């Protein structure tokens, strides 16, 4: 029996909703670390980047929801992406007639 959605369809359906929060988190996390460690800014000077990164601007409950959905989004994209990848790449050597696996 064929399922309603396969991993490619789920990946495609959720990617637009997951892209922006993950993009914001990755860019602000990168800028925070580079600004603080390489450019010498103090933690206070770049706290606004961490505030964006963690979703602090959404309030206490919003921040928690933002972090949970971001984490689940990353995991979902990894799982469905790996499923699509594994369907295109064979991990086992195909055996032709008359050959042994050994």
Beta strands, then each sheet from edge to edge (+ up, - down):
end
